[in-house]
């Protein structure tokens, strides 16, 4: 099942991005998925689903947006190293 969402956006940001509305509409789910993953609100699998791609593709694309595929904070990482 899919859900349709309609957004009213000002034209100026799209002009600044030098993108057409249909191109931006195709990119927006990926941008949302990356940010929601970065914030820890979606798992990589669900974010990939939102972006319309496989989990592996999604994880590989994260670097383009300077987002790490590893969602551990410093404390969790230190704990994992100590337990290794």
Backbone atoms as SQL, in Angstrom:
CREATE TABLE atoms (id INTEGER PRIMARY KEY, chain TEXT, resi INTEGER, resn TEXT, atom TEXT, x REAL, y REAL, z REAL);
INSERT INTO atoms VALUES
  (1, 'A', 1, 'UNK', 'N', 0.836, -1.168, 0.000),
  (2, 'A', 1, 'UNK', 'CA', 0.000, 0.000, 0.000),
  (3, 'A', 1, 'UNK', 'C', 0.895, 1.249, 0.000),
  (4, 'A', 2, 'UNK', 'N', 0.498, 2.247, -0.721),
  (5, 'A', 2, 'UNK', 'CA', 1.209, 3.517, -0.731),
  (6, 'A', 2, 'UNK', 'C', 0.274, 4.638, -0.309),
  (7, 'A', 3, 'UNK', 'N', 0.875, 5.724, 0.117),
  (8, 'A', 3, 'UNK', 'CA', 0.147, 6.905, 0.548),
  (9, 'A', 3, 'UNK', 'C', 0.602, 8.059, -0.329),
  (10, 'A', 4, 'UNK', 'N', -0.335, 8.879, -0.768),
  (11, 'A', 4, 'UNK', 'CA', -0.003, 10.061, -1.563),
  (12, 'A', 4, 'UNK', 'C', -0.058, 11.283, -0.664),
  (13, 'A', 5, 'UNK', 'N', 1.018, 12.078, -0.723),
  (14, 'A', 5, 'UNK', 'CA', 1.103, 13.314, 0.052),
  (15, 'A', 5, 'UNK', 'C', 1.316, 14.452, -0.933),
  (16, 'A', 6, 'UNK', 'N', 0.545, 15.515, -0.776),
  (17, 'A', 6, 'UNK', 'CA', 0.676, 16.691, -1.632),
  (18, 'A', 6, 'UNK', 'C', 1.313, 17.813, -0.827),
  (19, 'A', 7, 'UNK', 'N', 2.346, 18.433, -1.387),
  (20, 'A', 7, 'UNK', 'CA', 3.031, 19.545, -0.722),
  (21, 'A', 7, 'UNK', 'C', 2.907, 20.803, -1.564),
  (22, 'A', 8, 'UNK', 'N', 2.640, 21.897, -0.917),
  (23, 'A', 8, 'UNK', 'CA', 2.675, 23.203, -1.571),
  (24, 'A', 8, 'UNK', 'C', 4.003, 23.846, -1.193),
  (25, 'A', 9, 'UNK', 'N', 4.845, 24.072, -2.179),
  (26, 'A', 9, 'UNK', 'CA', 6.165, 24.643, -1.940),
  (27, 'A', 9, 'UNK', 'C', 6.314, 25.941, -2.697),
  (28, 'A', 10, 'UNK', 'N', 7.044, 26.897, -2.111),
  (29, 'A', 10, 'UNK', 'CA', 7.335, 28.112, -2.864),
  (30, 'A', 10, 'UNK', 'C', 8.279, 27.787, -4.019),
  (31, 'A', 11, 'UNK', 'N', 8.158, 28.495, -5.091),
  (32, 'A', 11, 'UNK', 'CA', 8.956, 28.234, -6.292),
  (33, 'A', 11, 'UNK', 'C', 10.426, 28.626, -6.114),
  (34, 'A', 12, 'UNK', 'N', 10.698, 29.637, -5.300),
  (35, 'A', 12, 'UNK', 'CA', 12.044, 30.176, -5.174),
  (36, 'A', 12, 'UNK', 'C', 13.104, 29.150, -4.748),
  (37, 'A', 13, 'UNK', 'N', 12.834, 28.297, -3.731),
  (38, 'A', 13, 'UNK', 'CA', 13.855, 27.298, -3.378),
  (39, 'A', 13, 'UNK', 'C', 14.187, 26.352, -4.533),
  (40, 'A', 14, 'UNK', 'N', 13.187, 25.988, -5.318),
  (41, 'A', 14, 'UNK', 'CA', 13.449, 25.113, -6.463),
  (42, 'A', 14, 'UNK', 'C', 14.295, 25.838, -7.507),
  (43, 'A', 15, 'UNK', 'N', 14.057, 27.128, -7.673),
  (44, 'A', 15, 'UNK', 'CA', 14.885, 27.904, -8.591),
  (45, 'A', 15, 'UNK', 'C', 16.316, 27.980, -8.075),
  (46, 'A', 16, 'UNK', 'N', 16.480, 28.161, -6.770),
  (47, 'A', 16, 'UNK', 'CA', 17.819, 28.197, -6.181),
  (48, 'A', 16, 'UNK', 'C', 18.539, 26.864, -6.341),
  (49, 'A', 17, 'UNK', 'N', 17.790, 25.776, -6.239),
  (50, 'A', 17, 'UNK', 'CA', 18.367, 24.445, -6.423),
  (51, 'A', 17, 'UNK', 'C', 18.580, 24.093, -7.886),
  (52, 'A', 18, 'UNK', 'N', 18.035, 24.912, -8.758),
  (53, 'A', 18, 'UNK', 'CA', 18.099, 24.663, -10.203),
  (54, 'A', 18, 'UNK', 'C', 17.543, 23.279, -10.541),
  (55, 'A', 19, 'UNK', 'N', 16.368, 23.024, -9.990),
  (56, 'A', 19, 'UNK', 'CA', 15.720, 21.741, -10.228),
  (57, 'A', 19, 'UNK', 'C', 14.258, 21.965, -10.595),
  (58, 'A', 20, 'UNK', 'N', 13.744, 21.031, -11.364),
  (59, 'A', 20, 'UNK', 'CA', 12.329, 21.095, -11.739),
  (60, 'A', 20, 'UNK', 'C', 11.496, 20.423, -10.646),
  (61, 'A', 21, 'UNK', 'N', 10.238, 20.821, -10.523),
  (62, 'A', 21, 'UNK', 'CA', 9.386, 20.230, -9.490),
  (63, 'A', 21, 'UNK', 'C', 9.309, 18.702, -9.562),
  (64, 'A', 22, 'UNK', 'N', 9.215, 18.137, -10.755),
  (65, 'A', 22, 'UNK', 'CA', 9.117, 16.675, -10.847),
  (66, 'A', 22, 'UNK', 'C', 10.408, 15.994, -10.429),
  (67, 'A', 23, 'UNK', 'N', 11.575, 16.599, -10.718),
  (68, 'A', 23, 'UNK', 'CA', 12.852, 16.034, -10.282),
  (69, 'A', 23, 'UNK', 'C', 12.972, 16.111, -8.758),
  (70, 'A', 24, 'UNK', 'N', 12.562, 17.240, -8.195),
  (71, 'A', 24, 'UNK', 'CA', 12.608, 17.412, -6.746),
  (72, 'A', 24, 'UNK', 'C', 11.662, 16.416, -6.068),
  (73, 'A', 25, 'UNK', 'N', 10.506, 16.219, -6.632),
  (74, 'A', 25, 'UNK', 'CA', 9.535, 15.273, -6.061),
  (75, 'A', 25, 'UNK', 'C', 10.098, 13.855, -6.035),
  (76, 'A', 26, 'UNK', 'N', 10.899, 13.494, -7.038),
  (77, 'A', 26, 'UNK', 'CA', 11.514, 12.167, -7.053),
  (78, 'A', 26, 'UNK', 'C', 12.632, 12.060, -6.013),
  (79, 'A', 27, 'UNK', 'N', 13.350, 13.161, -5.751),
  (80, 'A', 27, 'UNK', 'CA', 14.469, 13.135, -4.809),
  (81, 'A', 27, 'UNK', 'C', 14.017, 13.264, -3.353),
  (82, 'A', 28, 'UNK', 'N', 12.894, 13.880, -3.118),
  (83, 'A', 28, 'UNK', 'CA', 12.442, 14.179, -1.769),
  (84, 'A', 28, 'UNK', 'C', 12.312, 12.945, -0.865),
  (85, 'A', 29, 'UNK', 'N', 11.765, 11.819, -1.318),
  (86, 'A', 29, 'UNK', 'CA', 11.702, 10.648, -0.436),
  (87, 'A', 29, 'UNK', 'C', 13.086, 10.183, 0.022),
  (88, 'A', 30, 'UNK', 'N', 14.082, 10.250, -0.861),
  (89, 'A', 30, 'UNK', 'CA', 15.437, 9.858, -0.470),
  (90, 'A', 30, 'UNK', 'C', 15.984, 10.834, 0.569),
  (91, 'A', 31, 'UNK', 'N', 15.798, 12.127, 0.341),
  (92, 'A', 31, 'UNK', 'CA', 16.285, 13.120, 1.289),
  (93, 'A', 31, 'UNK', 'C', 15.635, 12.927, 2.656),
  (94, 'A', 32, 'UNK', 'N', 14.341, 12.677, 2.667),
  (95, 'A', 32, 'UNK', 'CA', 13.627, 12.442, 3.928),
  (96, 'A', 32, 'UNK', 'C', 14.127, 11.165, 4.601),
  (97, 'A', 33, 'UNK', 'N', 14.334, 10.130, 3.823),
  (98, 'A', 33, 'UNK', 'CA', 14.804, 8.858, 4.376),
  (99, 'A', 33, 'UNK', 'C', 16.180, 9.014, 5.009),
  (100, 'A', 34, 'UNK', 'N', 17.078, 9.716, 4.340),
  (101, 'A', 34, 'UNK', 'CA', 18.430, 9.928, 4.866),
  (102, 'A', 34, 'UNK', 'C', 18.360, 10.685, 6.187),
  (103, 'A', 35, 'UNK', 'N', 17.597, 11.756, 6.229),
  (104, 'A', 35, 'UNK', 'CA', 17.515, 12.563, 7.454),
  (105, 'A', 35, 'UNK', 'C', 16.854, 11.798, 8.590),
  (106, 'A', 36, 'UNK', 'N', 15.779, 11.080, 8.298),
  (107, 'A', 36, 'UNK', 'CA', 15.101, 10.311, 9.345),
  (108, 'A', 36, 'UNK', 'C', 15.990, 9.190, 9.870),
  (109, 'A', 37, 'UNK', 'N', 16.794, 8.599, 9.003),
  (110, 'A', 37, 'UNK', 'CA', 17.766, 7.594, 9.436),
  (111, 'A', 37, 'UNK', 'C', 18.841, 8.248, 10.305),
  (112, 'A', 38, 'UNK', 'N', 19.349, 9.393, 9.857),
  (113, 'A', 38, 'UNK', 'CA', 20.389, 10.100, 10.601),
  (114, 'A', 38, 'UNK', 'C', 19.896, 10.472, 12.008),
  (115, 'A', 39, 'UNK', 'N', 18.650, 10.856, 12.131),
  (116, 'A', 39, 'UNK', 'CA', 18.065, 11.220, 13.420),
  (117, 'A', 39, 'UNK', 'C', 17.714, 10.007, 14.284),
  (118, 'A', 40, 'UNK', 'N', 17.819, 8.815, 13.707),
  (119, 'A', 40, 'UNK', 'CA', 17.491, 7.600, 14.442),
  (120, 'A', 40, 'UNK', 'C', 16.010, 7.314, 14.510),
  (121, 'A', 41, 'UNK', 'N', 15.241, 7.966, 13.662),
  (122, 'A', 41, 'UNK', 'CA', 13.785, 7.776, 13.684),
  (123, 'A', 41, 'UNK', 'C', 13.336, 6.621, 12.800),
  (124, 'A', 42, 'UNK', 'N', 14.189, 6.221, 11.837),
  (125, 'A', 42, 'UNK', 'CA', 13.909, 5.059, 10.990),
  (126, 'A', 42, 'UNK', 'C', 15.129, 4.157, 10.966),
  (127, 'A', 43, 'UNK', 'N', 14.879, 2.862, 10.921),
  (128, 'A', 43, 'UNK', 'CA', 15.972, 1.910, 10.725),
  (129, 'A', 43, 'UNK', 'C', 16.453, 2.023, 9.277),
  (130, 'A', 44, 'UNK', 'N', 17.601, 1.442, 9.001),
  (131, 'A', 44, 'UNK', 'CA', 18.111, 1.497, 7.626),
  (132, 'A', 44, 'UNK', 'C', 17.168, 0.781, 6.662),
  (133, 'A', 45, 'UNK', 'N', 16.541, -0.292, 7.123),
  (134, 'A', 45, 'UNK', 'CA', 15.610, -1.019, 6.260),
  (135, 'A', 45, 'UNK', 'C', 14.370, -0.207, 5.926),
  (136, 'A', 46, 'UNK', 'N', 13.799, 0.441, 6.936),
  (137, 'A', 46, 'UNK', 'CA', 12.605, 1.269, 6.698),
  (138, 'A', 46, 'UNK', 'C', 12.951, 2.522, 5.911),
  (139, 'A', 47, 'UNK', 'N', 14.116, 3.097, 6.169),
  (140, 'A', 47, 'UNK', 'CA', 14.540, 4.275, 5.411),
  (141, 'A', 47, 'UNK', 'C', 14.734, 3.902, 3.941),
  (142, 'A', 48, 'UNK', 'N', 15.326, 2.743, 3.698),
  (143, 'A', 48, 'UNK', 'CA', 15.500, 2.270, 2.323),
  (144, 'A', 48, 'UNK', 'C', 14.149, 2.082, 1.648),
  (145, 'A', 49, 'UNK', 'N', 13.194, 1.543, 2.390),
  (146, 'A', 49, 'UNK', 'CA', 11.844, 1.352, 1.856),
  (147, 'A', 49, 'UNK', 'C', 11.230, 2.702, 1.485),
  (148, 'A', 50, 'UNK', 'N', 11.388, 3.703, 2.343),
  (149, 'A', 50, 'UNK', 'CA', 10.872, 5.041, 2.060),
  (150, 'A', 50, 'UNK', 'C', 11.541, 5.625, 0.821),
  (151, 'A', 51, 'UNK', 'N', 12.842, 5.366, 0.667),
  (152, 'A', 51, 'UNK', 'CA', 13.598, 5.890, -0.478),
  (153, 'A', 51, 'UNK', 'C', 13.330, 5.104, -1.758),
  (154, 'A', 52, 'UNK', 'N', 12.691, 3.948, -1.637),
  (155, 'A', 52, 'UNK', 'CA', 12.372, 3.148, -2.817),
  (156, 'A', 52, 'UNK', 'C', 13.558, 2.374, -3.366),
  (157, 'A', 53, 'UNK', 'N', 14.411, 1.878, -2.460),
  (158, 'A', 53, 'UNK', 'CA', 15.586, 1.124, -2.904),
  (159, 'A', 53, 'UNK', 'C', 15.898, 0.033, -1.893),
  (160, 'A', 54, 'UNK', 'N', 16.864, -0.802, -2.231),
  (161, 'A', 54, 'UNK', 'CA', 17.258, -1.863, -1.309),
  (162, 'A', 54, 'UNK', 'C', 18.047, -1.267, -0.148),
  (163, 'A', 55, 'UNK', 'N', 18.131, -2.015, 0.939),
  (164, 'A', 55, 'UNK', 'CA', 18.879, -1.563, 2.110),
  (165, 'A', 55, 'UNK', 'C', 20.347, -1.343, 1.764),
  (166, 'A', 56, 'UNK', 'N', 20.929, -2.239, 0.991),
  (167, 'A', 56, 'UNK', 'CA', 22.336, -2.103, 0.599),
  (168, 'A', 56, 'UNK', 'C', 22.545, -0.829, -0.212),
  (169, 'A', 57, 'UNK', 'N', 21.674, -0.583, -1.193),
  (170, 'A', 57, 'UNK', 'CA', 21.776, 0.653, -1.989),
  (171, 'A', 57, 'UNK', 'C', 21.694, 1.885, -1.088),
  (172, 'A', 58, 'UNK', 'N', 20.750, 1.857, -0.146),
  (173, 'A', 58, 'UNK', 'CA', 20.565, 2.985, 0.755),
  (174, 'A', 58, 'UNK', 'C', 21.817, 3.226, 1.588),
  (175, 'A', 59, 'UNK', 'N', 22.360, 2.169, 2.170),
  (176, 'A', 59, 'UNK', 'CA', 23.559, 2.311, 2.997),
  (177, 'A', 59, 'UNK', 'C', 24.738, 2.844, 2.190),
  (178, 'A', 60, 'UNK', 'N', 24.836, 2.442, 0.939),
  (179, 'A', 60, 'UNK', 'CA', 25.920, 2.932, 0.085),
  (180, 'A', 60, 'UNK', 'C', 25.744, 4.399, -0.286),
  (181, 'A', 61, 'UNK', 'N', 24.516, 4.849, -0.406),
  (182, 'A', 61, 'UNK', 'CA', 24.235, 6.233, -0.796),
  (183, 'A', 61, 'UNK', 'C', 24.455, 7.210, 0.363),
  (184, 'A', 62, 'UNK', 'N', 24.425, 6.730, 1.602),
  (185, 'A', 62, 'UNK', 'CA', 24.542, 7.628, 2.751),
  (186, 'A', 62, 'UNK', 'C', 25.790, 8.507, 2.696),
  (187, 'A', 63, 'UNK', 'N', 26.882, 7.982, 2.185),
  (188, 'A', 63, 'UNK', 'CA', 28.120, 8.754, 2.094),
  (189, 'A', 63, 'UNK', 'C', 27.965, 10.005, 1.252),
  (190, 'A', 64, 'UNK', 'N', 27.134, 9.950, 0.240),
  (191, 'A', 64, 'UNK', 'CA', 26.877, 11.114, -0.610),
  (192, 'A', 64, 'UNK', 'C', 26.318, 12.280, 0.211),
  (193, 'A', 65, 'UNK', 'N', 25.624, 11.951, 1.295),
  (194, 'A', 65, 'UNK', 'CA', 25.011, 12.963, 2.150),
  (195, 'A', 65, 'UNK', 'C', 25.782, 13.154, 3.464),
  (196, 'A', 66, 'UNK', 'N', 26.985, 12.599, 3.520),
  (197, 'A', 66, 'UNK', 'CA', 27.859, 12.690, 4.693),
  (198, 'A', 66, 'UNK', 'C', 27.182, 12.172, 5.956),
  (199, 'A', 67, 'UNK', 'N', 26.472, 11.056, 5.803),
  (200, 'A', 67, 'UNK', 'CA', 25.812, 10.391, 6.923),
  (201, 'A', 67, 'UNK', 'C', 26.448, 9.015, 7.070),
  (202, 'A', 68, 'UNK', 'N', 26.852, 8.693, 8.281),
  (203, 'A', 68, 'UNK', 'CA', 27.479, 7.404, 8.534),
  (204, 'A', 68, 'UNK', 'C', 26.427, 6.298, 8.556),
  (205, 'A', 69, 'UNK', 'N', 26.745, 5.143, 7.988),
  (206, 'A', 69, 'UNK', 'CA', 25.815, 4.016, 8.084),
  (207, 'A', 69, 'UNK', 'C', 25.824, 3.387, 9.475),
  (208, 'A', 70, 'UNK', 'N', 26.765, 3.778, 10.312),
  (209, 'A', 70, 'UNK', 'CA', 26.875, 3.247, 11.671),
  (210, 'A', 70, 'UNK', 'C', 26.200, 4.211, 12.631),
  (211, 'A', 71, 'UNK', 'N', 25.173, 3.749, 13.304),
  (212, 'A', 71, 'UNK', 'CA', 24.376, 4.620, 14.169),
  (213, 'A', 71, 'UNK', 'C', 24.689, 4.402, 15.642),
  (214, 'A', 72, 'UNK', 'N', 25.968, 4.293, 15.978),
  (215, 'A', 72, 'UNK', 'CA', 26.369, 4.144, 17.369),
  (216, 'A', 72, 'UNK', 'C', 26.899, 5.476, 17.886),
  (217, 'A', 73, 'UNK', 'N', 26.507, 5.830, 19.109),
  (218, 'A', 73, 'UNK', 'CA', 27.111, 7.010, 19.719),
  (219, 'A', 73, 'UNK', 'C', 28.454, 6.600, 20.326),
  (220, 'A', 74, 'UNK', 'N', 29.229, 7.550, 20.807),
  (221, 'A', 74, 'UNK', 'CA', 30.574, 7.275, 21.311),
  (222, 'A', 74, 'UNK', 'C', 30.553, 6.285, 22.471),
  (223, 'A', 75, 'UNK', 'N', 29.584, 6.416, 23.375),
  (224, 'A', 75, 'UNK', 'CA', 29.484, 5.503, 24.504),
  (225, 'A', 75, 'UNK', 'C', 29.200, 4.070, 24.083),
  (226, 'A', 76, 'UNK', 'N', 28.288, 3.895, 23.155),
  (227, 'A', 76, 'UNK', 'CA', 27.959, 2.558, 22.657),
  (228, 'A', 76, 'UNK', 'C', 29.133, 1.949, 21.913),
  (229, 'A', 77, 'UNK', 'N', 29.830, 2.758, 21.154),
  (230, 'A', 77, 'UNK', 'CA', 30.987, 2.273, 20.413),
  (231, 'A', 77, 'UNK', 'C', 32.077, 1.830, 21.377),
  (232, 'A', 78, 'UNK', 'N', 32.360, 2.617, 22.423),
  (233, 'A', 78, 'UNK', 'CA', 33.373, 2.255, 23.415),
  (234, 'A', 78, 'UNK', 'C', 32.987, 0.966, 24.127),
  (235, 'A', 79, 'UNK', 'N', 31.700, 0.819, 24.426),
  (236, 'A', 79, 'UNK', 'CA', 31.220, -0.404, 25.083),
  (237, 'A', 79, 'UNK', 'C', 31.401, -1.607, 24.171),
  (238, 'A', 80, 'UNK', 'N', 31.094, -1.450, 22.890),
  (239, 'A', 80, 'UNK', 'CA', 31.277, -2.548, 21.931),
  (240, 'A', 80, 'UNK', 'C', 32.747, -2.939, 21.821),
  (241, 'A', 81, 'UNK', 'N', 33.629, -1.957, 21.812),
  (242, 'A', 81, 'UNK', 'CA', 35.071, -2.240, 21.719),
  (243, 'A', 81, 'UNK', 'C', 35.532, -2.965, 22.976),
  (244, 'A', 82, 'UNK', 'N', 35.059, -2.527, 24.130),
  (245, 'A', 82, 'UNK', 'CA', 35.442, -3.159, 25.403),
  (246, 'A', 82, 'UNK', 'C', 34.964, -4.605, 25.467),
  (247, 'A', 83, 'UNK', 'N', 33.820, -4.881, 24.864),
  (248, 'A', 83, 'UNK', 'CA', 33.262, -6.237, 24.897),
  (249, 'A', 83, 'UNK', 'C', 33.830, -7.147, 23.810),
  (250, 'A', 84, 'UNK', 'N', 34.606, -6.585, 22.900),
  (251, 'A', 84, 'UNK', 'CA', 35.131, -7.389, 21.779),
  (252, 'A', 84, 'UNK', 'C', 36.268, -8.275, 22.206);
